[in-house]
């Protein structure tokens, strides 16, 4: 029975986890090939009665009193195994054969600690959540997808990571504002969080209902870590260069106490991207108290302060000049590198968890968690001057090339020249890498501010800032409470009940970071005089102090609140050749926004708005049919609804309380069917899947030209606005993700296995969703609302962006009996697209503003040409990894390393977004047909060859 369950667990089929025990408990340890595992240490928690497996893998505990027990099985080069069982009034209990899986090829080689440097500018790219699973399961497809393909931003089934669930000690780590998980909250603590339980894709989980992008459950009980010290030193050339960590675990002492503490640091003076730095710490404290065999409590503290700079996306023109490591966010100040985009923060987590074994059939886990702290992201801002970014379109050679060669233009120093000469000068500077042109010129920004004449502004005398740095701040306070109840009716039927509650409060605002030599900055809209003549232009009307200094809040200030309750019952049972798991969900959420400033354009900017309440329901099911002990058919089905996250619900929360029109619960219908083979020589999973998503709402914000907005003042005078920052909302978005997955692991020799993966997907939009438009340059439109209806966006059958839709991998693993290994993979990606911009695919794109009819020179073939989906080039990569471990007495040493992209392929685009600067057909076509478009898509490229070397020492 245990052997069968171990095989099923290999493919995340969620076997039962409680077994009956007798006074003498024994079992046999074997590896994945069925060979005995000798000299493994078996630790009986709460006692000093530890044993070591003999040459045939046999171990036993004798004279155990009735009660609930937990054992931890450890052996170098194998994954740690945890088991729980009950002892009754019986003489012997056979735990059967326990399979230990090799950890050699899953050693911490850096692939599971990818750091995402996303910020507001890349919000349209999908990059913020492209890496779904950061750890693999024993499923061969999931393992390759996570460790080899995930490095290149491959998303299994094309599913956005925010449609999953990540849990830490019983509570959800999903942020209510956007549905993402901030993995940086426990950054660097890999040795603490590296062994999660995973319910892949939309399969049901024992711990939460989840979504359709997996449930990842992490538990950090202090007693579950190997007793002693573990030191790790890593070297890499990614976002950081060095990582050092030290962990100590006391084990459970005779008084029922266990302690685990860990500290880690990751840092780089400059990462692989030019002008970036990294400095992040990770700390963990775990305390566990065992009151009895039936009652345990744990306390966990996790804190990970960080400070790091981010890198920019760029157009193809810029990459052609400066290469894939170029970063426009930095420049020299007094000879030192300085970045405008710096993220820093500290949001510690405090958790208490209670484990109660009610009786031999029932148990209850209860968790309470509190997280608080600030996340700050800096950026350069300016008023009444041109964008100082070196990649602003007017600062690139292509801009001068687009002008009349004899036209007069101004140089950076204020002198005049011709467009032709300016083009030659700019091109030479970009090709040579002149930092005065290709990077931010901090000295110039300071000089412009300090040359400002002092004046009297709103009662304050001094120099106002033309250029200044701001922080966008998120000050979070998050309460979580959850309970997990299990009742075993018998050895084949189990009832589960999960109840969770989250109270999310986030105060979000902008503050002055640095005035760059000026005395203050004005808290007003610099475009108000042009776009809204006659109005105050103040971001906070009625405030006493309009002149802002360092640390003052400006621009926007509001509070997000959300409360959510979920109830998730489930039943698991076996009957005949079937194993069945049915999981249900009922949830309720209430969301609101409270404005703390009075924007001059919006009456609903200030005060608490309405509560937006949503009910959610769902059902998941899994059925496993055992053809025999080694062949299985597995069906997973899910149908559920999900309430919109706060950033999906509110169109532009920084300035008003308006919500997306017709926003509804998103509905997901997901199904897959798998054929699974598990033998000592062949492991295979072949899956077909179909995932339909309805009623999704998307919100995007960007700058647009050619939109022609009409504003009216109180006297009826009209002003035409030709360009502005806008918000684009699509509602009732329908998507379909369908395809095939194949994972194969073939053991050709006892020490050599061949592995392969194939993922053939088709991820498309399945309707023409309604599109709405809002702009701060207009405020309220003639319809009395802060948005207008642009009609349908014609994107039906366009491919979804954010991940390759086809992926293949071939590789090998060689595990030498003397504990060294080597492996390699060839990975290929194709059918990768950028998400289509909705605004340029509405009827307004082709409407002449003067006549109200389509442009006269427009043809269907020409329209299809310019609106063709943006397909990214295919690429292949070679990865290798190797390692060796030694056991010297009580000491364990492991050295491992991996090299990704050995051939140094720098042509692969991992993601990006279409710029929508030209919102009208004539200007769009003119720009598109240039050699270098002024507003071409912005991309992120793979960063070339990378390595990760890891040294681990246990003592």
N, C-alpha and C positions, 0 to 999 in steps of 0.2 A: 504493500500500500504506500509506504513512504517513498519507495523507488519511483512509483508511478507519479506521485505528487511532485517529486523533484524534477522529473522530466517535464511535467506540465509547467512548473515554475520557470523553467528555462525559457519559455516563450511567453512570459507574463500572463499566465492563465490563472493566477491568483488562487492557489490551493489554500486549504484550511491551515491554520497555524497552531492549533492546540491538539495535543495528543495525550492519551491516558498513560499513566506511569504506575510502576510498582515499586516495592521497597528496594529492589536491586534493579538499577537502570543500566542498560548497555546498548551499544550500537557499533556499527562498522563504518569506517571512513574510507571513501573511495574518490578517485578523481573522475573527470568527465569521460575517461576511457574505460572506467571500471576497475582500474588498478588500485591496490591498497595505498592509503596515505599514512605513512608511519611517522612517529615522533611529532604529531600535532599536539598542541597543548589544549586541554579542555578545562575551562575555568568554570566552576560552579559558583554562581554569584551568591554573595552573602556567607561564604564559608571558605576556609583554607584548604578544603578537600579538593585540590586540583590534581588532575591525572594527565598522563601522556599516553597517546595511542601506541600500541605495540607494532611489530613488523607487519602484521596483517590488517592494521588499521583498527583493531579492537580496543575499546575502552569501556569501563564500567564504574559506577558509583554504588556503594553498598551501604546498607543500614540507613537509608533515607527515611525520615519521618513523613507522614502524610502532609501534603501542602503543595504550594505552587513553586516551581523552580525555573530558573533560567540558566542556560549554559552559553558560553562563548568559546568557539573553536578557532584557534589561530595557528598558522604555520607560515613561515616566510615563503613568498612567491605564490601564496594562495589568498583568495579573498576571505575576509573574516565572516564567520557564520554564526548567527544568533538563533537560538531555539528556546521555546518555552514549553513546559509540560507540567502535568499535575501528578502527584503521587497519592494513591489511595491505599486501602488495606489489602494489598496484594504482594506476593513475594517477589515476582520478577516482571520487568517491563522491557520489551524489546523496541527500541526506537528505529530499528531497521537499518537500512543503508543510507548514510548521509553523504551527499555528494558535495565535494569542495571543488570550486572552479579556479583555474589558474588566474593569477593576477598579473602575470608577466606582461602580457600584451596590453593590459589596461593600466600599467603603471602611470603615475602622474607625470605625463610628458608635456604638459602645458596646453594640450588641446582642449581641456575642459575649463580653462580659465581665460576665455576670450573676453576682452573688455571692449564695450561699445562706447564710442565717443560721440554719440548722437546729440544734437542740440536742436533748437527751434528751426534752423534753416534746413535741416534734412527731414523735417516732419512728414514731407510728402513721399519719402522714398521707401518707407517700410523697413528701413534699416534698424529702427529702434527695437524691433522684436523679431529679427530674422533667425536668430539661433534659438531653436526650440528646446531640444534636450541638451543640457550641458554635461550629462553623464549618460553612458549607455547602459542598457540592460543586457541580459545574456542572449537576447535575440540577435542573431548575426546581422540582420538588416539594420536594426537600431544601433548596434555597435559601430558599424562602418559609417552610417549616416551621421553619428555624433562625432566620432573621433577623426574621421578622414574627410567627409564631405562637409560637415558643419563648419570646419575651418574656413571654407570658401562661401559661407552664408547660404548653404543649402537648407531649405525648410521642407521636411517630409510632408508630402501631400499638399504643399503650398499653403498650409494653414498658418495664419498669423499666431505668433507665440502668446498674444494676449487672450487667446481663446482657450487657454489651458489653466492649470491650477498648480501653484507651488506652495507647499505647506512646510512650515518649520515648527516642530514640536506641537503639532496639533492645530495650528492656526494658519490662516491664509496670509501670504505675503503679497497678494495682488493689491496694487494701489487703485483706489476708487476714482481717481481723476482720469486715468487713461487705460487702466486694465493691465499695465505693464508691471514687471517685477524689477526692482532695483537690486540686482545681484551685488552691487557694490556695498550694500549694507552689511554683508559678511565677506567682503573681498579679502583674499589672501588666506582664508581659513579653510583651505582645501582638505586638510587632514581631519577637520572636524565634520565637514558636511559632504564628504565625497561618496558615501554609500547610501544613496536614497533608494526607496522603493518606488517603482514606476509602473503606472498603468498606462500603456502606450495608446496614443491617439484618443479615440472616443470610447475605449473599453472601460467598463465600470471599475471603480476603485473602492476599497474598504473604508477609505478615510474621507472622501469627499465626492460629490457628484461630478465636479469638473466640467470641462467643455469638450472640444474635439481636438485639442492639442496636448493631451497627456496630463496626468496627475502625478506630480513629483512630490514625494513625501520624505522629509528629512527629520530624523530624530537625533538629539544630541545629549543622551543620558551619560553622565559622567563616568559611570561604572562600565560602560561598554567599550571604552578605549583600552588598548593594550597597556598594561602596567609598566611604568618606567618613563624614560625620556625618549623623544624622537626629535632629531635635528635635521632640517632640510635646507639645502642651499641650491638655488637655481640661477642659471644664466640664460638670457634670451636676448633677442634683438627686436622684440615687438614693441608694444606701447611702453613697457618698462624694460630695464636691462637686468636688474637683480631682484632676487627674492630670498629672504632669510626667514626661517621660522623655527620655533622651539615649542614643543608640547611636552607636558608632564601629566601623567595619570597615576593616582595613588592606588587604584583598585579599591575594592570594597574591603574595609577593615573589619575587625571582629566586633566593633561597636555599631556597625551598620552605616558607616560614612564612606563616601567616595568623592574625590576631588579631581577635576581635570582643569588645567589652565594652559592657555596657549597665547603666544604673541607672534606676530608676523609683520614684515615690512617689505614693500615693493617700491622700487625707486629707479629713476633714470634722470640724469642731467639733461639728456636729449634722447627721445625715442627714435623709432625708425622714421617717423615723419619729421621734417625739418621744423625746428623751432618749438617742439613740444617737450614738456617735462612731466614727470610723474613722481608723486610722493604720497604713498598710502600706507596706512597701518591697519592691522587687524588684531583684535583682542577677544579672548573668550574665557569665561569662567563658568564652570559647571559644578554644582554641588548636589549630591544625591544623598538622601537619608532613607534607609530601609528600617521602617518601624516594626515590620513583621514580614513573614513570607507572603502575606496578602496585601501589604500596604507599603508603598514607596512614594516619596515626593522628590521632585527635582527643582532646582533653581538654575536658570541659564541667563547669562549676560553676554551679549554680543555687541561689540562696538568697532566701527571701522572708519575712523576719520581719514579724509583724503583731500588732496589738492593736486590738480592736474590740469594741463592745458589740452585743448582739442584742436583738431585739424579740419581743414575746409574741403568741401567738394569744389570741383572746378569744371569749366567747359573744356572741350577737346582742344581748342586753340591754346589754352594755358598749359595743358599737359604736353602738347607738342613742343612748347618752348622750354618747359622746366622739368618735365618728368613726373613720375607718379608720386614722388615723395615731397612734391611742392606743397606748401601750406601758406595761404595768404594772410593768416591771422596774426603774424608776428612781424617785428622789425627791430632794428637796433636803437637803443637809447643809451647814450654815453658809452657806446661800444659793447653793451650787454644786450642779449636777446630778451625781448619782452613780448608777451602774447596778450592780445586783447580778450581772448576767450579762455577764461580760467574757471574751472568748476571746483568748488570746495564745499565741504559739508561734514556733518557728523550727526547721525540719526541712530542713537543706540537703542537696543531692544532688551527689555527685561521680561522674563517669562517664568511662570511657576506652573508646574504640571504635577498632577496627582494621579497615581496608578493604584487602583483598588481592585483586588480580586475578590469579588463578592462571595462567590462559592466556586466549586470546581467547574461549573458550567457558564458562569457569568463574570464579566469584568467591566469596569468603568474607568475611562481616562478622561480627566478634566484639565483644561488648559486656560490660563489667563495670560495675556500679553499686553504690554504697553510700549509703544515706540514714539519717540519725539525727536525734534531737532530740525535744523535748517539745512537746506541745499541751496547754494548760491552759484549762479552762472553769470560771469561778467561779459560785457560786450561794449563795443565802441558805439557812441551815438553822437549826433551833431544837429545843429540848428542853423538854418539859413545859409548853409554852405554845401558844397558838393561832397558826395560820398567819398571818403578818403581811402577806401579799399583799393589796393593795387589791381584787383580783378573787376572793379566796377567797369561797365562796358565803355565808358568814356575815357578810361585810362589804358585801354588795350590798343594794340596796333590796328586791329580790325575796325575800330571806330573811325580812325583817321582815314583808313582805306575806303570807307563807305562814303566819304565826303567828296565834294568837288576838289580835285587836286590843287586848285589855285585858291581855294577858300582860305580866309584868315582864321587862325585858331590861336589860342593862348597857351603858352608854355607854363610849366609849373611855377617858374619864377616870375610870371606876369608879363613877360615879353611876348610879342606877336611873331608868328611865322605862318607859312603855308601848310595846308593839310598834307601835301606831299612830303615836305621836309619833316613834319611832325611824325608822319608814318615811318620814315626811315630812321629817325632818332629813336622812336619807341621800339621799333623792331630790333634794332641793334642792342638796346638796353635789355630787352627781354631775352634775347638769344645769348647775351653775355652774362646775364644774371646780376645786373647792377642793382644792389639792394636799395638804392634810393628810388628806384622805379618799381621793382618787383616785390618789395616788402613795404610794410607800414613805415612811414617816416615820422617817428615819434618827435624828433626835434622840431620838425616843421609844424606839427600840431601844437606843441608848446609855444612855439614862436608866434603862431597866428593868434592864440589866446592872449598872450602877454602883450601883443601889439594892439589889442583892442583898447580904444579910449574908454576911460572910466566914465560912468554915467549914473544917473539916478533911476532906479527901476523899482517900482512898487514900494517906495520909501527906503530902499537900500542903495547905498552908493558903492560902486566898485566896477570891476570888469566882469561882464557876463561871458560864459563859456560858449564858444562856437563848437568845440569838440570836448567830449567828456566821456568817462566810463561810467556805466551803470551796472548794478547787479539785479538780475531777476531772481527773486527769493521765494522759496516755498518753505513755510514754517508749519510742519506737520505735527499733529497729535492723533495717534491711532490706538484705540482700544480694541482688543479682540478677546473673545471668550468662546470656547468650544468644548463639546463633550463627545466622547466616542464610546458607545455601549455595544457590547457583544454578548450574545447568549447562544450557547450551543445546545440545541434540543437533543442532539445525539451526534455521533461521529460523522454523519453525512449531511446534517442540516444546521445552518447557522443563521441567526438573525442579527442585523447590524442597524445601528441608529446613530447618525451624526447630526448634531445641532450646533449651529454657529451663529455668532453675532459680531458685527463690526461697527464701530462708531468712528467715522473718519472726519477730521476737521483740518483743513489746510488754509492758512492765511497766506495769500499770495500778493506780492507787491514788488515794486521797483524802487531801488534806493541808489543814491549817488555814491559811486565808488571812488572816483578821482576826478578832480576838476582840471587837471592838466595845466596848472599855472593860473587859472582864472579864479575869481573870488566866489562866484556862485553861478548857478544855471537857473533859467526861468522855467517854471512848471506850467508851460503853455504849449499849444500846438503851433509849431513854426509855419505850418501851411494855412493857418486859419485866415490870415489876411487875404490870401488868394482864393481859397476854397469856400470860406464862410465869412465874407465881408460883413462887418457890422456886429459880429458876435465876439464874445470875450476871448474865445480860444483857450480858456483856462481848463486844465485837466481836473481841477478841484475848485469849483466856484464857491466863493464865500470864505475860503481859508485866509488867515491873517498873513501868512508868510508864503509868498509866491516865489521868492528867491531861495533856492535850495543849496545847501552845502553838504559836504561829505557826511554820509550817514543818514541824511534826510530822505524821506519817502517822496516819490514823485511819479507822475505818469498814470499809475493805476494802483488800486488797493481794494481787495475784496476777500471774502471768505467762502470757501467751498465746504459744504456739509453733506454727509451721506450716512445713513444708517441702513444696515441690511441684516436680515435674518434669513437663514436657510435651514430647512429640515430635510434630512436625507436618510430615509429608511432603505434597507436592502435585505435580501434573502439569498443565501447560497445553499444549494442542495445538489445531491447526486442521486440519480435513479437509473438503474440499468447501465447503459453505455454513455449516458449523458451526465455532464456537469453543467449546472445552470446557475447564473448569477443575475438577479434582477434588482435594479437600483432605481429609486424614484426621488423626486425633488420638488419641494414647494418653497418658494422664496418671496420675500417682500422687501422692497427698498424705497427709501424716501430721500430725495435729493433737493438741495436748495443752494442759492447763491445770495450772499449779503454784500452789497456794495458799501465801501467805506469812504468813497470820494464821489463828488458830484461833477460828472463830465458835462461840458458845456453843450453837447449835442443831444444827450439822452436823458429823458426824465426818469427812466427806470435804472439809471446807473447807481443811485444811492438807496440804501436800505435793504431789508430782507425781502426777497421775492417769495413767490408761491412755493409750496412743497410739491414736487413732482413725484408721484407715487406709482410704483409698478409692481405687479404680481408676476412671478415666474413659476413655470411648471416644467417638469421634464421626466423622461423615462429612458433608462438605459437597460440593455439586456445583453447577456453573453451566453452562448450555448456551445459547449464542447462535446463533439461526438468522437468517442474513442473507437476508431476502426480496429485497432489492436493496441498493444503496448507502445508502439513506436510511430503510429500514423494517426493523425487527428484532423478533423474538420472543425473550424472555429468560426462562429458568426458573432459579430458585434454590431449592435444597432443602437442608435440614440435619436431621440426627438425631444427638443427642449427649447425654451425661450430664454433670452438674456436681456435684461434691462440695459438701456444705454448708459455708458459711463459719463461722468460729468463733462468731459471735454467734447463728447459727442452730443450731449444734450444742449449745452449752451453755445450759441454761435460765436460770440465774442465777449467772454466774461470779463475781460479787462476793462471794458467800457460800458457794458449794459447787461441787463438780465434777460435779454431775448433768447428764446429757445428755438431749436430747429423746428420748422413747421412740419406737421404730420409725422413727428418722430414716434416710433413704436418699438416694442420689444423685438429684438432680432430673433428669428426662428431658424433653428438648424435641424436638418434631417440628414443623419449620417449612417451609412451602412458599409460593412466590409465582410468579406468571406475569405478565409484562409485555409490552405492545405499545408499541414505541418508534418515534417518527418524529423524524428530525433532518434538517432542510433549512435553507437560509439564512433562510427566512421563518417556519417553524413548527417548534417543538420541543415534543414531547408525550410523556408517559409515562402509561399507564393500567395499573394493577396490581391484581390480586386476590390476597389473602394469607390464609393460615390457619396459626395458630400454636397448638399444643396443648402444655401444660405439665403434667407429672405429678410426683407425689412431692415437691412443694415443702413446706418446713417454714417456718412463721412463728412468731415469738416477740414478744409484746407485754407491756408492764408498765404497770400503772396502779393507782389506788386504787379500792376497791369497798366499798359499803355493803350490808348485808343478806345477807351470805354465810353467816353462822352456822357458824363453825368450832369444833370441839370439841378442846380440849387436855387432856392428862392429865399430871399430875406423877408423880414416883416413888412416891408413896403412893396413886396411883389417883384422886386428887381431880381433878375436871373443871372446866375453865373454858371458857365460851362466848365466842367472839370474834365480834362483829357487823360489824366493819369492819377492813380491813387493806390494805396494799400487796400486790398479787398479780401473778403471772406467768401468762399465758395462752399455751398452745402449741397450734398446729394442725399435724397431720402428714398426709401424703398428700393435700395440697391439689392439686386439679386445676383448671386454667384453660383457657379458650379465647379467643383473640383472632383475630377474623376481620373482613374488610372490604375496601373498595375505596379506591384512591388515584388521583387524577388531577391532573397538573400540565401546564399549557399556557403556552407563550410564543409569542405571535403578533406578528410584525413587520409592522405596518400601514404604516409609513413607514421609510425608512432610519434615522431618528433616534427613532422612537416604537414602542414595543412594549407590548402588553397581556398581562397575566399573570393566571392563575387557578389556584386550588387547590381541590380537594374531597377531604375525608377522611371516609368513612362507615364507622364501625367499630362492632362489638359485642363488648365485652370482659366476659366473665362467668365466674363460678365454676361448675364442672361437676360437683360432687359435694358431699356433706355430710361434710366431713373430721372425723376424730376429734380431740376437744379435751381437753387436759389442763390441770390447774390446780395452782399452787403458791403458797405464801405464807410469808413470813418470820415472820408471826405464829404459825404452826403449827410450822414446821420439818418434822419427819418425821411422816407420817400413820400411821394404824393399819396400813396395808399395808407399813410398813417403808420406804417410799420418800418422797422429798421432793415428790411430786406424786400427784394422784389423777386417774382417768379420769372425765370428765364425759359421755362418750358423744359422739354426733354433734352438730355444729353445723349446723343446717338453713339453709344458705346457698346451696344449689343454685339456679342461675339468677339469683342476685343479681348486680348489676353490680359490676365492679371499680372502685375509686376511684383518684384521683390525677391524672386528665387528662380533658379533654373527649373524648367518643367520636365527636362530629361536629364538623367544622371546615370553614369555607369562607373563601376569600380572593379578592378581585378587586382588581387594581391596574394601574398603568401606570408606565413608565419612559421618560423623554425624555432622550436624550443629545445635546447640541448639539455640532457639530463643533469649536466653539471651547472645548471642554473645560469645560463646565458641565452640570449635570444636575439634574433634579427628578423625584421619584417619589412615589407614594402608594398606600396599600392600605386596603381595607375588609375587616375580619376578623370572623368570626362564630363563636361557640362554643356548643355545646349538648350535652345528654346527659352532664352531669358529675355524678358521685356521690361520696359518701363511702363508704369501705370499711365493710362491715357488721361490727359487733362480734360476735364469736363467742359470748362468754359468755352474752349475753342471748338467744341463739338455740339454747341447749341445753335439754334437758328440766329441768335444775335450776332454770331461770328460772321455770318454772310449777309447781314442786313445793313444796307446803306442808311446811316443815321439821318441823312437829308431827305431821301425819298421814301424810306420805310419799306423798300423792296430789295430783293437780292441784287448784288453788284452786277453790272451789265456784262462784264467780261468773265463771269464765273461759269465754268462748265463742270459737269459731274466728274469727268476724268481728272480734271485739274484739282478738284476738291479731294478726291480719293488719294491723289498723289501727295498732297501736302499734309493730309491727316493720316497717312499710313502709320501703323503702330511702330514704335521705336524698338527694333529688335537689337539686342546686344550680341556681340560676337561669341562664338563657341570657343572653348579652350580645354586643354588637358594639362594635368599636373602629375608629377612623380613625387611621392613621399617615402621616406625610409625611417625606421626606428630600430634601435638596438639597446641592449642593456645587459648587465651582469650583477649578480648578487652573491654575497658571501655570508656565511654564518660562522663566526669565530667565537666559540664558547657561548657566552650569553649575548654576544654582540651581533648585530645584523647590519650589513652595509649593502646599499643598492645604488648603482649608478645607471642612469638611463638617459637616452637622448633621442630626439627626433629632428629631422630636417624636412620641412615642407617646401614644395615648389623647387625641387633641386635644379631644374633647368632655368630658373629665374624668369619665369613667364610674367611679364608686366603688361600684358595686353588684355587681361581679363577684367571686365567691369563687374564689380560685385553688386552695384545698385546705383540709383540716382533718381532724378525726377525731371520732368519736362518743365521748362520755364514758360510762364504764360504772361510775358511782358507785352506782346502784341496781341490784343484781343479782337482785332478786326482782320478780315481776309487779305486786303491789299497789302497792308504793312507786314503781315505774317509771311506772305509769299515772297515779297521783296527781300525780307531778311533771310528766309530759308534758302533762297537761291544764291546767296553770297557764298564765297569760298569758305569764310568763317562767319557763321551767323552771330549777330551781336547777342542774341538771347537763345543760344542753343541749349540743349539739355546739360545739366550738371551731373557729374559722375563721381563715384568712388571707385578707384582701381585697386586691384590686389597689389600688395606692397613688395612683391618680389620674394626672393628666397628668405626663409626664416628658419631659426633653429631654437631648440629648447633643451637644455642640459640640466639634469636633476641629480643631486647627490643626497642620499638619505642615510642617516646613521641612527640606529636604535640602541639604547643601552639602559 
